[in-house]
Every structure is written in structure tokens, then in C-alpha cells.
């Protein structure tokens, strides 16, 4: 009999980290063994965040609770997969998990944004105790990195419940770059930089304006493509104003949300990904760029230090280190052979780690271990 899995979330479009991850699960889990269903969360109003207490979020939470109860009662899934975010959404996660378990499902939890790690220390003692209790609810946790796995075990989660499963790129992406053969860029040619993600403070898009201004002062011949839409209302306007004030018009472009073919072309034409994020867990944009053979210049945030081998597949800096970013970009600009070598190594690593087939196999192994007696989940996990 096929095992039924209910996923709570939404599939792209619009593109999002969680949506792309769900898509990779839908694409990669063997259909001969699983029946998959999506409980559509819907796209959040752009004027709200999950951490904001509002009537909109309350009504949205009530709708999701009722949907979860009804689907679990009538469809009877064996597993329910839910993403954990932060703020009031943590408590919604707990309620949805309890409903799933009351109807006989096993709860598989996943976390992507890193927000709860940032917010936890600000919680009151009582709220921290409730959050730790909620964290213990799932029968299994998917941790995208050792750092996130360590945080879970440090906050009352049994290590036997934690499984390290990295995020996968879209199924089509490895094929799109299967024949790519990058060549050494001529030193005098334009150095094409790409940054992908929500445009706003969290992703460090404002820092890109400062980085570009310093690159111009250094005489670096570059062009930056900024792909993504604003994360919060008003951020795009403010950041565009920064670029107008600080950077030459011909050296950058705001490309907006890229369709699949546009993203492929942008990755193929770029020489490096610049990712000055202030808040991320396991960014799919970094995995996609590595799959395309791009070296990564990024901040040491979330799982990025585990994704990018500093000095081998990319170059890392501390958060807010604009000068460090400029130094690394200039180094790759000045040494096209190093840039190519790092990009080729990045692709080699991503092919071994981030394909949907590999990630689907890991998830299948996790689900299988949950349905079999004895140890299995996280039996190889060790706090580092």
C-alpha cells in the first residue's frame, strides 16, 4: 500500500525557498511508494509577516487549522510535513502538529528561514518553555545543516529525531547545465555579477549598493544583475534610491522575478554569485549558482559556511563586511583562472549534494525509518 504524505505549503510560482523545496520533494519521491498531497497554504499578503500579530494572520491561522483537521480526518495521511517559521507561526505549527498526530499521522518538521534562531533569545522564559515543548512534538526533524541540527538538540530535541537533509535545486537545473563548459574570462572583459533572492534588508541588497560603489572606486569593470522582488513593501524603492545615489547607471540592473529560462540564462552568463545575506538558513540560490559552476562570494550566515568551502568553492566574509566582499570580488576579477577553478569545484560539490534525486532518496530513507521499528532516524547524527 502506498504511504500518504500531506505537505503543508505552496509550490512555485511565485518562487520561494520553501516552495522550491516542496517542488523537489514532489519531483523526487518515488510515486510507486507514496501518494502525495499538497495542503495549499496560500501566498501571504505582502503587507504582513508571519511574526506580526494581526487580524489577517489570525484568520489565516484559523483557516489553516480547519483545513488540516478536515484533510487529516478524511484523507488519513501517514505523514504530515510542515515548515517551522517564527513568531506566532510557531504556535500555529504546534496546533497543526497536534491535529496531525491526533488523527494518526506522524509529524515531519522542516525549517528553512533561520528566523526562530534569531528570535528565540528575545522570547520570555515562559515562551521559551512553550517553544521547546513544540520543538519536541515532531517524530522527525529535517535539518538542512549541522548548525541547525545542533540548535535543535541544544533546545530539547532528541538527537535521534534529527536527520541532515540538504536542500535540492529544481529537477530541471542539473540537466540545464549538464553540458556547460565555462572558459577563462579575458582579464579586460566585464566581470558579470549576479545576486538572487528577495530584495531587501534581510538579503543584504542594500549592501550591494555600497559594494558596487567601492568596486567603481577600485576601477573594477563589472556589471551586477539583481534578481528578485521586494520582501517587504517599500524596500525596493529605498534600495533603488541607494543605487541611484551611489552607483553608475550602466553598471547594474534590477531584473525582477526571473522565470525559469531567464534564471538559467542569468546563471550561464554570470561569472560569480554575490550573496551578502543577513538572515538565511540553507539558501537554494547558493545551491543553484554552485550547480551552474559559479564561485560564491557570501556572508557566514546560517548553513552557508557548510555549503561553501572557503577558498575552494567560494570566498566568505562576516556579516556586514562590505570591504571584505569588495576584496574578494576584486580577487576573482583579477584572477580569472581562480574564478573558473572555484566555479568548477562548486559545481562538482553541488552535483554530489544538491540534486533532487539525492535529496529524495534521503527523504525516502527517513520516512521508511519512521515506519520501521527500532533506531533509524538520526542514528548517525552527532552533535558537532
JODA-V292997 format. One record per backbone hydrogen bond with DSSP energy under -1.0 kcal/mol. CO is the residue of the C=O (numbers start at 1). NH is the residue of the N-H. E is the energy in kcal/mol with one decimal. If there is no record, write none. Layout:
# JODA-V292997
CO,NH,E  CO,NH,E
This chain:
# JODA-V292997
3,35,-2.8  4,78,-1.8  4,79,-2.0  5,37,-2.1  6,81,-3.0  7,39,-3.5  9,41,-3.0  16,20,-2.6  17,21,-1.9  18,22,-2.5  19,23,-2.2  20,24,-2.0  21,25,-1.8  22,26,-2.7  23,27,-2.2  24,28,-1.6  25,29,-2.2  30,33,-1.6  30,34,-1.4  33,3,-2.6  35,5,-2.7  37,7,-3.0  39,9,-1.9  45,48,-2.0  49,52,-1.7  54,58,-2.1  55,59,-2.8  56,60,-2.4  57,61,-2.4  58,62,-2.5  59,63,-2.2  60,64,-2.1  61,65,-2.5  62,66,-2.2  63,67,-2.4  64,68,-2.6  65,69,-2.3  66,70,-2.4  67,71,-2.7  68,72,-2.5  69,73,-2.0  70,74,-2.2  71,75,-3.1  78,106,-2.5  79,6,-2.6  80,108,-3.1  81,8,-2.4  82,110,-2.1  86,89,-1.2  87,90,-1.9  88,92,-1.5  89,93,-2.4  90,94,-1.9  91,95,-2.2  92,96,-2.9  93,97,-2.4  94,98,-2.2  95,99,-2.3  96,100,-2.3  97,101,-2.3  98,102,-2.5  99,103,-1.4  100,105,-2.5  101,104,-1.6  106,80,-2.6  107,139,-1.6  107,140,-1.5  108,82,-2.1  109,142,-3.1  110,84,-3.1  114,118,-1.4  115,119,-2.2  116,120,-2.2  119,122,-1.6  120,123,-1.8  124,128,-2.6  125,129,-1.8  126,130,-2.1  127,131,-2.6  128,132,-2.5  129,133,-1.8  130,134,-2.4  131,135,-2.6  132,136,-1.0  134,137,-1.5  140,109,-2.7  141,163,-2.6  143,165,-2.0  145,149,-2.2  146,150,-3.0  147,151,-1.9  148,152,-2.1  149,153,-2.3  150,154,-2.1  152,155,-1.2  152,157,-2.1  158,161,-2.4  159,162,-1.5  161,141,-3.5  163,143,-3.0  170,173,-1.2  172,176,-2.1  173,177,-1.4  175,178,-1.3  177,180,-1.2  186,189,-1.9  191,223,-2.0  192,271,-3.3  192,272,-1.2  193,225,-2.2  194,274,-2.7  195,227,-2.8  199,231,-2.1  200,205,-2.0  201,204,-1.4  202,278,-3.5  202,279,-1.2  207,211,-2.6  208,212,-2.8  209,213,-2.1  210,214,-2.0  211,215,-2.1  212,216,-2.2  213,217,-1.7  214,218,-1.6  215,220,-2.3  220,222,-1.1  221,191,-3.0  223,193,-3.2  224,253,-1.7  225,195,-2.3  226,255,-2.4  227,197,-2.2  229,199,-2.6  232,235,-2.0  234,238,-1.8  235,239,-2.5  236,240,-2.7  237,241,-1.8  238,242,-1.6  239,243,-2.1  240,244,-2.3  241,245,-2.0  242,246,-2.0  243,247,-2.9  248,251,-1.6  251,224,-2.6  253,226,-2.8  256,228,-1.3  259,263,-2.7  260,264,-2.3  261,265,-2.2  262,266,-2.4  263,267,-2.5  264,268,-2.4  265,269,-2.1  266,270,-1.4  272,194,-1.9  273,297,-2.8  275,299,-1.5  281,303,-3.7  283,287,-1.3  284,288,-2.9  285,289,-2.1  286,290,-2.3  287,291,-2.2  288,292,-1.5  289,294,-2.3  290,293,-1.6  295,273,-2.3  296,315,-3.0  297,275,-3.2  298,317,-2.0  299,301,-2.0  301,304,-2.2  303,306,-1.4  303,307,-2.0  304,308,-3.0  309,312,-2.8  309,313,-2.3  309,314,-1.0  313,296,-1.4  314,311,-3.5  315,298,-1.7  317,300,-2.1  318,321,-1.8  320,322,-1.9  321,325,-1.9  322,326,-2.5  323,327,-2.5  324,328,-2.3  325,329,-2.7  326,330,-2.6  327,331,-2.0  328,332,-2.0  329,333,-2.3  330,334,-2.6  331,335,-1.2  335,339,-2.0  336,340,-2.3  337,341,-2.5  338,342,-2.7  339,343,-2.0  340,344,-2.5  341,345,-2.0  342,346,-2.4  343,347,-2.2  344,348,-1.9  345,349,-2.1  346,350,-2.5  347,351,-2.4  350,354,-3.1  354,169,-2.5  355,359,-2.2  356,360,-3.2  357,361,-1.9  358,362,-1.8  359,363,-2.4  360,364,-2.6  361,365,-2.2  362,366,-2.1  363,367,-2.7  364,368,-2.4  365,369,-2.1  366,370,-1.5  367,371,-1.0  376,379,-1.4  378,381,-1.8
